[in-house]
Amino acid sequence: MSTPHRPPKQFLSKTALKARKWTDAMIRDLLGNPDSVGSIWVPGAGTQKIFQYALARVETAEASSAFANLLKRSQKRKAAAQCAVTTKEYRLREWVESLRIAVPKLDQHTLAAQALYGTQCLDSNNITEYQARRLVNYMRHEMTDYDELLDATFGMTGTAIAKLEIRWKVLQAIAGAYPELASECERQMRPAPRRFSPY
């Protein structure tokens, strides 16, 4: 079965132009007003205008030195922006790597009184899963600068990865100070399959 012949496109939308490396500024400066204005119904957004530009006019503009110069400037700006992002991510990563997490060493009685509200006895040789989870969470939030360090990354480039690395560093520090909780710390280092309350 033969494929129906489709006539070549005579107009290009803004989306199609951007796929050809045009920017909004280039469209404005080199093409000006659209050659055709249509509309399309978008569920949830209603009627949206579609600006279209004559293909012949687009190709003429793309062959001009003005287009080549603007395209080169656009690519330089994008490269500079990407370099700035990479630099910010690197600096944040360096800061995270420089962190030294201190975890106070408490005796079992004091730890049970603070983390378990004094309702349970704590035997370091026989810690239940529930106790281990509560102890590690308590240490992470109340005995280290974990929450303050997370807040310090707010709005920074690369914050998602930084938060994970901070979490891992804190858990590693807890495991180092309390070897009996190492398995629970290791469990909490794994990505959680769903959101859950820290307590």
C-alpha positions in Angstrom: 0.0 0.0 0.0 1.5 3.3 -1.1 1.9 6.1 1.4 -0.2 9.2 0.7 1.9 12.1 -0.7 2.2 15.0 1.7 2.8 18.4 0.3 5.9 20.1 1.7 5.4 22.5 4.7 5.0 26.1 3.7 5.1 27.4 7.2 7.1 26.7 10.4 5.9 27.2 13.9 8.1 28.7 16.7 8.6 25.2 18.0 9.9 24.1 14.6 12.1 27.2 14.4 13.7 26.4 17.8 14.4 22.9 16.6 16.5 24.7 13.9 18.4 26.6 16.6 16.5 29.8 16.4 16.0 31.7 19.7 13.1 34.1 20.5 15.4 37.1 20.0 16.5 35.8 16.6 12.9 35.2 15.5 12.0 38.7 16.6 15.0 40.4 15.0 15.2 38.5 11.8 11.6 37.5 11.0 9.5 40.0 12.8 5.8 39.4 12.7 4.5 36.0 11.8 3.1 35.3 8.3 0.2 33.3 9.7 -1.6 33.1 13.1 -3.7 30.0 13.8 -5.1 28.5 17.0 -5.3 25.1 18.7 -7.3 23.8 21.6 -5.1 22.6 24.4 -6.9 20.5 27.2 -6.6 22.4 30.5 -5.2 25.5 28.8 -8.0 26.4 26.4 -7.4 28.0 23.0 -3.7 28.8 22.2 -2.4 30.9 19.4 0.1 29.3 16.9 2.5 31.7 15.2 3.8 30.5 11.9 6.5 31.8 9.6 6.8 31.2 5.8 9.4 28.6 5.1 10.9 30.5 2.2 11.4 33.6 4.4 13.0 31.4 7.1 15.4 29.8 4.7 16.4 33.2 3.3 17.1 34.4 6.8 19.1 31.3 7.6 21.4 31.9 4.6 22.2 35.4 5.8 25.3 36.5 7.6 23.1 38.1 10.3 21.7 34.7 11.2 25.2 33.2 11.3 26.4 35.9 13.7 23.4 35.7 16.0 23.6 31.9 16.1 27.3 32.1 17.0 26.5 34.5 19.9 23.7 32.3 21.1 25.9 29.3 21.2 28.6 31.2 23.1 26.0 32.3 25.6 24.8 28.8 26.1 28.4 27.5 26.5 29.1 30.2 29.1 25.9 29.4 31.0 26.8 25.7 31.0 30.3 26.5 32.2 28.8 28.7 35.0 26.5 25.8 36.1 29.4 23.3 36.1 31.5 25.7 38.2 28.8 26.2 40.7 28.2 22.4 41.0 31.9 21.9 41.4 32.2 24.4 44.2 29.2 22.9 46.0 30.7 19.5 45.7 34.0 20.7 47.1 32.2 22.2 50.1 30.3 19.0 50.8 33.5 17.0 50.5 35.2 19.3 53.0 32.5 18.8 55.7 33.6 17.0 58.9 30.6 15.5 60.7 31.0 15.2 64.5 28.7 12.7 66.4 28.9 12.9 70.2 29.4 9.6 71.9 26.7 9.1 74.6 26.4 6.3 77.1 23.5 3.8 76.6 21.4 5.3 79.5 21.6 8.9 78.2 21.0 7.8 74.6 17.9 5.7 75.5 16.5 8.6 77.6 16.9 11.1 74.8 16.1 9.0 71.7 13.7 6.5 73.1 12.1 8.9 75.6 13.3 6.7 78.5 10.6 4.2 77.7 12.9 1.3 76.7 16.1 -0.1 78.0 19.0 -0.2 75.5 21.3 -3.1 75.1 24.0 -2.5 72.5 24.3 -6.2 71.9 20.6 -6.7 71.2 19.1 -3.6 69.5 15.8 -4.1 67.7 15.1 -2.8 64.2 12.7 -0.3 65.7 15.2 1.0 68.2 18.0 1.2 65.6 15.8 3.2 63.2 14.8 5.6 66.0 18.3 6.0 67.3 19.8 6.7 63.9 17.1 9.2 63.0 17.5 10.9 66.4 21.2 11.2 65.9 20.9 12.4 62.4 18.5 15.2 63.2 19.3 16.1 66.8 23.0 15.2 67.3 24.5 16.5 64.1 24.2 19.5 61.9 22.4 17.5 59.2 19.3 19.7 58.9 21.3 22.9 58.9 23.6 21.6 56.2 20.7 20.7 54.0 19.2 24.1 54.5 22.6 25.6 53.5 22.3 24.1 50.0 18.9 25.6 49.3 18.7 27.3 45.9 22.2 26.2 44.9 23.0 24.5 41.6 23.5 20.8 42.2 21.6 20.8 45.5 19.9 17.4 44.9 23.1 15.5 44.7 24.7 17.5 47.5 21.8 16.6 49.8 22.3 12.9 49.1 26.1 13.2 49.7 25.4 15.1 53.0 23.0 12.3 54.1 25.6 9.6 53.3 28.4 11.5 55.2 26.2 11.9 58.3 25.2 8.3 58.2 28.8 7.2 57.8 29.8 9.3 60.8 27.0 7.8 62.9 28.1 4.3 61.9 31.7 5.1 62.8 30.7 6.4 66.3 28.2 3.7 66.9 29.2 0.4 65.1 26.2 -1.4 66.5 24.1 0.9 64.3 26.1 0.4 61.1 23.6 -1.9 59.5 20.7 0.6 60.0 22.9 3.4 58.7 23.7 1.3 55.6 20.0 0.6 55.1 19.2 4.4 55.3 21.9 5.1 52.7 19.9 3.2 50.1 17.4 5.3 48.0 14.0 5.1 49.6 11.3 3.5 47.3 8.8 6.0 48.7 8.6 9.1 50.9 8.3 8.4 54.6 8.5 10.2 57.9 12.0 10.5 59.4 10.6 9.2 62.7 
